[in-house]
């Protein structure tokens, strides 16, 4: 995301949706290398099933998960969303076998 666009979004939020933690928001680039990711819909308790699917996909493509470290990107606020409709992007790094 370009820095100018990020500043524009933050300025809009300060005016239209002020929030006490807004000043702590950071935009930064994360270099993760090769990854497998998927959108998980449902409770966070069900994520292990999605991770197994992702690992099977990776293996079928000749890839192996590097570690149990992963990223979760919440597409819907879990505090305001029913568990069965929560949406999360799950991502982990891989390397060729």
Phi and psi restraints in degrees (range 20) as a CNS / XPLOR table:
assign (resid 1 and name C) (resid 2 and name N)
       (resid 2 and name CA) (resid 2 and name C) 1.0 -71.4 20.0 2
assign (resid 2 and name N) (resid 2 and name CA)
       (resid 2 and name C) (resid 3 and name N) 1.0 144.2 20.0 2
assign (resid 2 and name C) (resid 3 and name N)
       (resid 3 and name CA) (resid 3 and name C) 1.0 -60.7 20.0 2
assign (resid 3 and name N) (resid 3 and name CA)
       (resid 3 and name C) (resid 4 and name N) 1.0 -39.7 20.0 2
assign (resid 3 and name C) (resid 4 and name N)
       (resid 4 and name CA) (resid 4 and name C) 1.0 -63.3 20.0 2
assign (resid 4 and name N) (resid 4 and name CA)
       (resid 4 and name C) (resid 5 and name N) 1.0 -42.0 20.0 2
assign (resid 4 and name C) (resid 5 and name N)
       (resid 5 and name CA) (resid 5 and name C) 1.0 -64.9 20.0 2
assign (resid 5 and name N) (resid 5 and name CA)
       (resid 5 and name C) (resid 6 and name N) 1.0 -41.7 20.0 2
assign (resid 5 and name C) (resid 6 and name N)
       (resid 6 and name CA) (resid 6 and name C) 1.0 -61.8 20.0 2
assign (resid 6 and name N) (resid 6 and name CA)
       (resid 6 and name C) (resid 7 and name N) 1.0 -42.7 20.0 2
assign (resid 6 and name C) (resid 7 and name N)
       (resid 7 and name CA) (resid 7 and name C) 1.0 -63.0 20.0 2
assign (resid 7 and name N) (resid 7 and name CA)
       (resid 7 and name C) (resid 8 and name N) 1.0 -39.4 20.0 2
assign (resid 7 and name C) (resid 8 and name N)
       (resid 8 and name CA) (resid 8 and name C) 1.0 -62.0 20.0 2
assign (resid 8 and name N) (resid 8 and name CA)
       (resid 8 and name C) (resid 9 and name N) 1.0 -44.1 20.0 2
assign (resid 8 and name C) (resid 9 and name N)
       (resid 9 and name CA) (resid 9 and name C) 1.0 -63.7 20.0 2
assign (resid 9 and name N) (resid 9 and name CA)
       (resid 9 and name C) (resid 10 and name N) 1.0 -45.1 20.0 2
assign (resid 9 and name C) (resid 10 and name N)
       (resid 10 and name CA) (resid 10 and name C) 1.0 -61.8 20.0 2
assign (resid 10 and name N) (resid 10 and name CA)
       (resid 10 and name C) (resid 11 and name N) 1.0 -41.2 20.0 2
assign (resid 10 and name C) (resid 11 and name N)
       (resid 11 and name CA) (resid 11 and name C) 1.0 -61.7 20.0 2
assign (resid 11 and name N) (resid 11 and name CA)
       (resid 11 and name C) (resid 12 and name N) 1.0 -42.8 20.0 2
assign (resid 11 and name C) (resid 12 and name N)
       (resid 12 and name CA) (resid 12 and name C) 1.0 -62.9 20.0 2
assign (resid 12 and name N) (resid 12 and name CA)
       (resid 12 and name C) (resid 13 and name N) 1.0 -43.9 20.0 2
assign (resid 12 and name C) (resid 13 and name N)
       (resid 13 and name CA) (resid 13 and name C) 1.0 -63.0 20.0 2
assign (resid 13 and name N) (resid 13 and name CA)
       (resid 13 and name C) (resid 14 and name N) 1.0 -40.5 20.0 2
assign (resid 13 and name C) (resid 14 and name N)
       (resid 14 and name CA) (resid 14 and name C) 1.0 -58.7 20.0 2
assign (resid 14 and name N) (resid 14 and name CA)
       (resid 14 and name C) (resid 15 and name N) 1.0 -36.4 20.0 2
assign (resid 14 and name C) (resid 15 and name N)
       (resid 15 and name CA) (resid 15 and name C) 1.0 -80.5 20.0 2
assign (resid 15 and name N) (resid 15 and name CA)
       (resid 15 and name C) (resid 16 and name N) 1.0 -45.0 20.0 2
assign (resid 15 and name C) (resid 16 and name N)
       (resid 16 and name CA) (resid 16 and name C) 1.0 -98.0 20.0 2
assign (resid 16 and name N) (resid 16 and name CA)
       (resid 16 and name C) (resid 17 and name N) 1.0 -27.9 20.0 2
assign (resid 16 and name C) (resid 17 and name N)
       (resid 17 and name CA) (resid 17 and name C) 1.0 -140.1 20.0 2
assign (resid 17 and name N) (resid 17 and name CA)
       (resid 17 and name C) (resid 18 and name N) 1.0 60.3 20.0 2
assign (resid 17 and name C) (resid 18 and name N)
       (resid 18 and name CA) (resid 18 and name C) 1.0 -58.1 20.0 2
assign (resid 18 and name N) (resid 18 and name CA)
       (resid 18 and name C) (resid 19 and name N) 1.0 141.2 20.0 2
assign (resid 18 and name C) (resid 19 and name N)
       (resid 19 and name CA) (resid 19 and name C) 1.0 -145.4 20.0 2
assign (resid 19 and name N) (resid 19 and name CA)
       (resid 19 and name C) (resid 20 and name N) 1.0 143.0 20.0 2
assign (resid 19 and name C) (resid 20 and name N)
       (resid 20 and name CA) (resid 20 and name C) 1.0 -62.4 20.0 2
assign (resid 20 and name N) (resid 20 and name CA)
       (resid 20 and name C) (resid 21 and name N) 1.0 -27.5 20.0 2
assign (resid 20 and name C) (resid 21 and name N)
       (resid 21 and name CA) (resid 21 and name C) 1.0 -95.5 20.0 2
assign (resid 21 and name N) (resid 21 and name CA)
       (resid 21 and name C) (resid 22 and name N) 1.0 2.5 20.0 2
assign (resid 21 and name C) (resid 22 and name N)
       (resid 22 and name CA) (resid 22 and name C) 1.0 -57.4 20.0 2
assign (resid 22 and name N) (resid 22 and name CA)
       (resid 22 and name C) (resid 23 and name N) 1.0 -36.4 20.0 2
assign (resid 22 and name C) (resid 23 and name N)
       (resid 23 and name CA) (resid 23 and name C) 1.0 -70.4 20.0 2
assign (resid 23 and name N) (resid 23 and name CA)
       (resid 23 and name C) (resid 24 and name N) 1.0 -11.1 20.0 2
assign (resid 23 and name C) (resid 24 and name N)
       (resid 24 and name CA) (resid 24 and name C) 1.0 -92.5 20.0 2
assign (resid 24 and name N) (resid 24 and name CA)
       (resid 24 and name C) (resid 25 and name N) 1.0 -4.7 20.0 2
assign (resid 24 and name C) (resid 25 and name N)
       (resid 25 and name CA) (resid 25 and name C) 1.0 -64.8 20.0 2
assign (resid 25 and name N) (resid 25 and name CA)
       (resid 25 and name C) (resid 26 and name N) 1.0 135.3 20.0 2
assign (resid 25 and name C) (resid 26 and name N)
       (resid 26 and name CA) (resid 26 and name C) 1.0 -127.3 20.0 2
assign (resid 26 and name N) (resid 26 and name CA)
       (resid 26 and name C) (resid 27 and name N) 1.0 139.0 20.0 2
assign (resid 26 and name C) (resid 27 and name N)
       (resid 27 and name CA) (resid 27 and name C) 1.0 -112.6 20.0 2
assign (resid 27 and name N) (resid 27 and name CA)
       (resid 27 and name C) (resid 28 and name N) 1.0 122.9 20.0 2
assign (resid 27 and name C) (resid 28 and name N)
       (resid 28 and name CA) (resid 28 and name C) 1.0 -148.3 20.0 2
assign (resid 28 and name N) (resid 28 and name CA)
       (resid 28 and name C) (resid 29 and name N) 1.0 155.9 20.0 2
assign (resid 28 and name C) (resid 29 and name N)
       (resid 29 and name CA) (resid 29 and name C) 1.0 -89.2 20.0 2
assign (resid 29 and name N) (resid 29 and name CA)
       (resid 29 and name C) (resid 30 and name N) 1.0 135.3 20.0 2
assign (resid 29 and name C) (resid 30 and name N)
       (resid 30 and name CA) (resid 30 and name C) 1.0 -117.4 20.0 2
assign (resid 30 and name N) (resid 30 and name CA)
       (resid 30 and name C) (resid 31 and name N) 1.0 117.6 20.0 2
assign (resid 30 and name C) (resid 31 and name N)
       (resid 31 and name CA) (resid 31 and name C) 1.0 -91.5 20.0 2
assign (resid 31 and name N) (resid 31 and name CA)
       (resid 31 and name C) (resid 32 and name N) 1.0 106.2 20.0 2
assign (resid 31 and name C) (resid 32 and name N)
       (resid 32 and name CA) (resid 32 and name C) 1.0 -105.7 20.0 2
assign (resid 32 and name N) (resid 32 and name CA)
       (resid 32 and name C) (resid 33 and name N) 1.0 -11.5 20.0 2
assign (resid 32 and name C) (resid 33 and name N)
       (resid 33 and name CA) (resid 33 and name C) 1.0 76.3 20.0 2
assign (resid 33 and name N) (resid 33 and name CA)
       (resid 33 and name C) (resid 34 and name N) 1.0 -152.9 20.0 2
assign (resid 33 and name C) (resid 34 and name N)
       (resid 34 and name CA) (resid 34 and name C) 1.0 -74.2 20.0 2
assign (resid 34 and name N) (resid 34 and name CA)
       (resid 34 and name C) (resid 35 and name N) 1.0 132.4 20.0 2
assign (resid 34 and name C) (resid 35 and name N)
       (resid 35 and name CA) (resid 35 and name C) 1.0 -138.7 20.0 2
assign (resid 35 and name N) (resid 35 and name CA)
       (resid 35 and name C) (resid 36 and name N) 1.0 160.0 20.0 2
assign (resid 35 and name C) (resid 36 and name N)
       (resid 36 and name CA) (resid 36 and name C) 1.0 -115.3 20.0 2
assign (resid 36 and name N) (resid 36 and name CA)
       (resid 36 and name C) (resid 37 and name N) 1.0 136.1 20.0 2
assign (resid 36 and name C) (resid 37 and name N)
       (resid 37 and name CA) (resid 37 and name C) 1.0 -143.1 20.0 2
assign (resid 37 and name N) (resid 37 and name CA)
       (resid 37 and name C) (resid 38 and name N) 1.0 158.6 20.0 2
assign (resid 37 and name C) (resid 38 and name N)
       (resid 38 and name CA) (resid 38 and name C) 1.0 -152.8 20.0 2
assign (resid 38 and name N) (resid 38 and name CA)
       (resid 38 and name C) (resid 39 and name N) 1.0 159.6 20.0 2
assign (resid 38 and name C) (resid 39 and name N)
       (resid 39 and name CA) (resid 39 and name C) 1.0 -91.2 20.0 2
assign (resid 39 and name N) (resid 39 and name CA)
       (resid 39 and name C) (resid 40 and name N) 1.0 120.2 20.0 2
assign (resid 39 and name C) (resid 40 and name N)
       (resid 40 and name CA) (resid 40 and name C) 1.0 -98.2 20.0 2
assign (resid 40 and name N) (resid 40 and name CA)
       (resid 40 and name C) (resid 41 and name N) 1.0 126.8 20.0 2
assign (resid 40 and name C) (resid 41 and name N)
       (resid 41 and name CA) (resid 41 and name C) 1.0 -113.0 20.0 2
assign (resid 41 and name N) (resid 41 and name CA)
       (resid 41 and name C) (resid 42 and name N) 1.0 123.5 20.0 2
assign (resid 41 and name C) (resid 42 and name N)
       (resid 42 and name CA) (resid 42 and name C) 1.0 129.7 20.0 2
assign (resid 42 and name N) (resid 42 and name CA)
       (resid 42 and name C) (resid 43 and name N) 1.0 -172.4 20.0 2
assign (resid 42 and name C) (resid 43 and name N)
       (resid 43 and name CA) (resid 43 and name C) 1.0 -62.1 20.0 2
assign (resid 43 and name N) (resid 43 and name CA)
       (resid 43 and name C) (resid 44 and name N) 1.0 147.3 20.0 2
assign (resid 43 and name C) (resid 44 and name N)
       (resid 44 and name CA) (resid 44 and name C) 1.0 -64.1 20.0 2
assign (resid 44 and name N) (resid 44 and name CA)
       (resid 44 and name C) (resid 45 and name N) 1.0 -23.7 20.0 2
assign (resid 44 and name C) (resid 45 and name N)
       (resid 45 and name CA) (resid 45 and name C) 1.0 -64.4 20.0 2
assign (resid 45 and name N) (resid 45 and name CA)
       (resid 45 and name C) (resid 46 and name N) 1.0 -21.6 20.0 2
assign (resid 45 and name C) (resid 46 and name N)
       (resid 46 and name CA) (resid 46 and name C) 1.0 -93.3 20.0 2
assign (resid 46 and name N) (resid 46 and name CA)
       (resid 46 and name C) (resid 47 and name N) 1.0 2.2 20.0 2
assign (resid 46 and name C) (resid 47 and name N)
       (resid 47 and name CA) (resid 47 and name C) 1.0 -60.9 20.0 2
assign (resid 47 and name N) (resid 47 and name CA)
       (resid 47 and name C) (resid 48 and name N) 1.0 -33.6 20.0 2
assign (resid 47 and name C) (resid 48 and name N)
       (resid 48 and name CA) (resid 48 and name C) 1.0 -54.8 20.0 2
assign (resid 48 and name N) (resid 48 and name CA)
       (resid 48 and name C) (resid 49 and name N) 1.0 -34.8 20.0 2
assign (resid 48 and name C) (resid 49 and name N)
       (resid 49 and name CA) (resid 49 and name C) 1.0 -63.7 20.0 2
assign (resid 49 and name N) (resid 49 and name CA)
       (resid 49 and name C) (resid 50 and name N) 1.0 -43.0 20.0 2
assign (resid 49 and name C) (resid 50 and name N)
       (resid 50 and name CA) (resid 50 and name C) 1.0 -64.9 20.0 2
assign (resid 50 and name N) (resid 50 and name CA)
       (resid 50 and name C) (resid 51 and name N) 1.0 -40.7 20.0 2
assign (resid 50 and name C) (resid 51 and name N)
       (resid 51 and name CA) (resid 51 and name C) 1.0 -63.2 20.0 2
assign (resid 51 and name N) (resid 51 and name CA)
       (resid 51 and name C) (resid 52 and name N) 1.0 -37.7 20.0 2
assign (resid 51 and name C) (resid 52 and name N)
       (resid 52 and name CA) (resid 52 and name C) 1.0 -63.6 20.0 2
assign (resid 52 and name N) (resid 52 and name CA)
       (resid 52 and name C) (resid 53 and name N) 1.0 -40.6 20.0 2
assign (resid 52 and name C) (resid 53 and name N)
       (resid 53 and name CA) (resid 53 and name C) 1.0 -63.2 20.0 2
assign (resid 53 and name N) (resid 53 and name CA)
       (resid 53 and name C) (resid 54 and name N) 1.0 -42.3 20.0 2
assign (resid 53 and name C) (resid 54 and name N)
       (resid 54 and name CA) (resid 54 and name C) 1.0 -64.5 20.0 2
assign (resid 54 and name N) (resid 54 and name CA)
       (resid 54 and name C) (resid 55 and name N) 1.0 -42.0 20.0 2
assign (resid 54 and name C) (resid 55 and name N)
       (resid 55 and name CA) (resid 55 and name C) 1.0 -65.2 20.0 2
assign (resid 55 and name N) (resid 55 and name CA)
       (resid 55 and name C) (resid 56 and name N) 1.0 -38.5 20.0 2
assign (resid 55 and name C) (resid 56 and name N)
       (resid 56 and name CA) (resid 56 and name C) 1.0 -65.0 20.0 2
assign (resid 56 and name N) (resid 56 and name CA)
       (resid 56 and name C) (resid 57 and name N) 1.0 -42.1 20.0 2
assign (resid 56 and name C) (resid 57 and name N)
       (resid 57 and name CA) (resid 57 and name C) 1.0 -60.6 20.0 2
assign (resid 57 and name N) (resid 57 and name CA)
       (resid 57 and name C) (resid 58 and name N) 1.0 -47.3 20.0 2
assign (resid 57 and name C) (resid 58 and name N)
       (resid 58 and name CA) (resid 58 and name C) 1.0 -58.8 20.0 2
assign (resid 58 and name N) (resid 58 and name CA)
       (resid 58 and name C) (resid 59 and name N) 1.0 -47.0 20.0 2
assign (resid 58 and name C) (resid 59 and name N)
       (resid 59 and name CA) (resid 59 and name C) 1.0 -60.8 20.0 2
assign (resid 59 and name N) (resid 59 and name CA)
       (resid 59 and name C) (resid 60 and name N) 1.0 -41.1 20.0 2
assign (resid 59 and name C) (resid 60 and name N)
       (resid 60 and name CA) (resid 60 and name C) 1.0 -63.8 20.0 2
assign (resid 60 and name N) (resid 60 and name CA)
       (resid 60 and name C) (resid 61 and name N) 1.0 -24.7 20.0 2
assign (resid 60 and name C) (resid 61 and name N)
       (resid 61 and name CA) (resid 61 and name C) 1.0 -96.7 20.0 2
assign (resid 61 and name N) (resid 61 and name CA)
       (resid 61 and name C) (resid 62 and name N) 1.0 8.1 20.0 2
assign (resid 61 and name C) (resid 62 and name N)
       (resid 62 and name CA) (resid 62 and name C) 1.0 77.4 20.0 2
assign (resid 62 and name N) (resid 62 and name CA)
       (resid 62 and name C) (resid 63 and name N) 1.0 30.4 20.0 2
assign (resid 62 and name C) (resid 63 and name N)
       (resid 63 and name CA) (resid 63 and name C) 1.0 -121.4 20.0 2
assign (resid 63 and name N) (resid 63 and name CA)
       (resid 63 and name C) (resid 64 and name N) 1.0 157.7 20.0 2
assign (resid 63 and name C) (resid 64 and name N)
       (resid 64 and name CA) (resid 64 and name C) 1.0 -133.4 20.0 2
assign (resid 64 and name N) (resid 64 and name CA)
       (resid 64 and name C) (resid 65 and name N) 1.0 139.4 20.0 2
assign (resid 64 and name C) (resid 65 and name N)
       (resid 65 and name CA) (resid 65 and name C) 1.0 -65.4 20.0 2
assign (resid 65 and name N) (resid 65 and name CA)
       (resid 65 and name C) (resid 66 and name N) 1.0 134.4 20.0 2
assign (resid 65 and name C) (resid 66 and name N)
       (resid 66 and name CA) (resid 66 and name C) 1.0 -76.2 20.0 2
assign (resid 66 and name N) (resid 66 and name CA)
       (resid 66 and name C) (resid 67 and name N) 1.0 -37.2 20.0 2
assign (resid 66 and name C) (resid 67 and name N)
       (resid 67 and name CA) (resid 67 and name C) 1.0 -162.8 20.0 2
assign (resid 67 and name N) (resid 67 and name CA)
       (resid 67 and name C) (resid 68 and name N) 1.0 176.9 20.0 2
assign (resid 67 and name C) (resid 68 and name N)
       (resid 68 and name CA) (resid 68 and name C) 1.0 -80.9 20.0 2
assign (resid 68 and name N) (resid 68 and name CA)
       (resid 68 and name C) (resid 69 and name N) 1.0 -4.2 20.0 2
assign (resid 68 and name C) (resid 69 and name N)
       (resid 69 and name CA) (resid 69 and name C) 1.0 -65.7 20.0 2
assign (resid 69 and name N) (resid 69 and name CA)
       (resid 69 and name C) (resid 70 and name N) 1.0 136.0 20.0 2
assign (resid 69 and name C) (resid 70 and name N)
       (resid 70 and name CA) (resid 70 and name C) 1.0 -150.4 20.0 2
assign (resid 70 and name N) (resid 70 and name CA)
       (resid 70 and name C) (resid 71 and name N) 1.0 170.2 20.0 2
assign (resid 70 and name C) (resid 71 and name N)
       (resid 71 and name CA) (resid 71 and name C) 1.0 -115.5 20.0 2
assign (resid 71 and name N) (resid 71 and name CA)
       (resid 71 and name C) (resid 72 and name N) 1.0 147.1 20.0 2
assign (resid 71 and name C) (resid 72 and name N)
       (resid 72 and name CA) (resid 72 and name C) 1.0 -127.0 20.0 2
assign (resid 72 and name N) (resid 72 and name CA)
       (resid 72 and name C) (resid 73 and name N) 1.0 125.9 20.0 2
assign (resid 72 and name C) (resid 73 and name N)
       (resid 73 and name CA) (resid 73 and name C) 1.0 -115.8 20.0 2
assign (resid 73 and name N) (resid 73 and name CA)
       (resid 73 and name C) (resid 74 and name N) 1.0 114.0 20.0 2
assign (resid 73 and name C) (resid 74 and name N)
       (resid 74 and name CA) (resid 74 and name C) 1.0 -83.6 20.0 2
assign (resid 74 and name N) (resid 74 and name CA)
       (resid 74 and name C) (resid 75 and name N) 1.0 117.0 20.0 2
assign (resid 74 and name C) (resid 75 and name N)
       (resid 75 and name CA) (resid 75 and name C) 1.0 -87.1 20.0 2
assign (resid 75 and name N) (resid 75 and name CA)
       (resid 75 and name C) (resid 76 and name N) 1.0 -21.3 20.0 2
assign (resid 75 and name C) (resid 76 and name N)
       (resid 76 and name CA) (resid 76 and name C) 1.0 -130.6 20.0 2
assign (resid 76 and name N) (resid 76 and name CA)
       (resid 76 and name C) (resid 77 and name N) 1.0 143.9 20.0 2
assign (resid 76 and name C) (resid 77 and name N)
       (resid 77 and name CA) (resid 77 and name C) 1.0 -67.7 20.0 2
assign (resid 77 and name N) (resid 77 and name CA)
       (resid 77 and name C) (resid 78 and name N) 1.0 113.5 20.0 2
assign (resid 77 and name C) (resid 78 and name N)
       (resid 78 and name CA) (resid 78 and name C) 1.0 -63.4 20.0 2
assign (resid 78 and name N) (resid 78 and name CA)
       (resid 78 and name C) (resid 79 and name N) 1.0 -19.8 20.0 2
assign (resid 78 and name C) (resid 79 and name N)
       (resid 79 and name CA) (resid 79 and name C) 1.0 -75.2 20.0 2
assign (resid 79 and name N) (resid 79 and name CA)
       (resid 79 and name C) (resid 80 and name N) 1.0 -18.8 20.0 2
assign (resid 79 and name C) (resid 80 and name N)
       (resid 80 and name CA) (resid 80 and name C) 1.0 -119.2 20.0 2
assign (resid 80 and name N) (resid 80 and name CA)
       (resid 80 and name C) (resid 81 and name N) 1.0 5.4 20.0 2
assign (resid 80 and name C) (resid 81 and name N)
       (resid 81 and name CA) (resid 81 and name C) 1.0 -123.5 20.0 2
assign (resid 81 and name N) (resid 81 and name CA)
       (resid 81 and name C) (resid 82 and name N) 1.0 136.1 20.0 2
assign (resid 81 and name C) (resid 82 and name N)
       (resid 82 and name CA) (resid 82 and name C) 1.0 -60.6 20.0 2
assign (resid 82 and name N) (resid 82 and name CA)
       (resid 82 and name C) (resid 83 and name N) 1.0 142.8 20.0 2
assign (resid 82 and name C) (resid 83 and name N)
       (resid 83 and name CA) (resid 83 and name C) 1.0 -53.0 20.0 2
assign (resid 83 and name N) (resid 83 and name CA)
       (resid 83 and name C) (resid 84 and name N) 1.0 -37.8 20.0 2
assign (resid 83 and name C) (resid 84 and name N)
       (resid 84 and name CA) (resid 84 and name C) 1.0 -74.4 20.0 2
assign (resid 84 and name N) (resid 84 and name CA)
       (resid 84 and name C) (resid 85 and name N) 1.0 -10.1 20.0 2
assign (resid 84 and name C) (resid 85 and name N)
       (resid 85 and name CA) (resid 85 and name C) 1.0 -116.0 20.0 2
assign (resid 85 and name N) (resid 85 and name CA)
       (resid 85 and name C) (resid 86 and name N) 1.0 7.1 20.0 2
assign (resid 85 and name C) (resid 86 and name N)
       (resid 86 and name CA) (resid 86 and name C) 1.0 -64.4 20.0 2
assign (resid 86 and name N) (resid 86 and name CA)
       (resid 86 and name C) (resid 87 and name N) 1.0 147.4 20.0 2
assign (resid 86 and name C) (resid 87 and name N)
       (resid 87 and name CA) (resid 87 and name C) 1.0 -130.1 20.0 2
assign (resid 87 and name N) (resid 87 and name CA)
       (resid 87 and name C) (resid 88 and name N) 1.0 128.9 20.0 2
assign (resid 87 and name C) (resid 88 and name N)
       (resid 88 and name CA) (resid 88 and name C) 1.0 -139.0 20.0 2
assign (resid 88 and name N) (resid 88 and name CA)
       (resid 88 and name C) (resid 89 and name N) 1.0 134.4 20.0 2
assign (resid 88 and name C) (resid 89 and name N)
       (resid 89 and name CA) (resid 89 and name C) 1.0 -87.1 20.0 2
assign (resid 89 and name N) (resid 89 and name CA)
       (resid 89 and name C) (resid 90 and name N) 1.0 125.3 20.0 2
assign (resid 89 and name C) (resid 90 and name N)
       (resid 90 and name CA) (resid 90 and name C) 1.0 -106.9 20.0 2
assign (resid 90 and name N) (resid 90 and name CA)
       (resid 90 and name C) (resid 91 and name N) 1.0 135.8 20.0 2
assign (resid 90 and name C) (resid 91 and name N)
       (resid 91 and name CA) (resid 91 and name C) 1.0 -146.1 20.0 2
assign (resid 91 and name N) (resid 91 and name CA)
       (resid 91 and name C) (resid 92 and name N) 1.0 138.3 20.0 2
assign (resid 91 and name C) (resid 92 and name N)
       (resid 92 and name CA) (resid 92 and name C) 1.0 -141.8 20.0 2
assign (resid 92 and name N) (resid 92 and name CA)
       (resid 92 and name C) (resid 93 and name N) 1.0 155.8 20.0 2
assign (resid 92 and name C) (resid 93 and name N)
       (resid 93 and name CA) (resid 93 and name C) 1.0 -78.4 20.0 2
assign (resid 93 and name N) (resid 93 and name CA)
       (resid 93 and name C) (resid 94 and name N) 1.0 148.9 20.0 2
assign (resid 93 and name C) (resid 94 and name N)
       (resid 94 and name CA) (resid 94 and name C) 1.0 -135.8 20.0 2
assign (resid 94 and name N) (resid 94 and name CA)
       (resid 94 and name C) (resid 95 and name N) 1.0 164.6 20.0 2
assign (resid 94 and name C) (resid 95 and name N)
       (resid 95 and name CA) (resid 95 and name C) 1.0 -141.0 20.0 2
assign (resid 95 and name N) (resid 95 and name CA)
       (resid 95 and name C) (resid 96 and name N) 1.0 158.0 20.0 2
assign (resid 95 and name C) (resid 96 and name N)
       (resid 96 and name CA) (resid 96 and name C) 1.0 -67.3 20.0 2
assign (resid 96 and name N) (resid 96 and name CA)
       (resid 96 and name C) (resid 97 and name N) 1.0 142.4 20.0 2
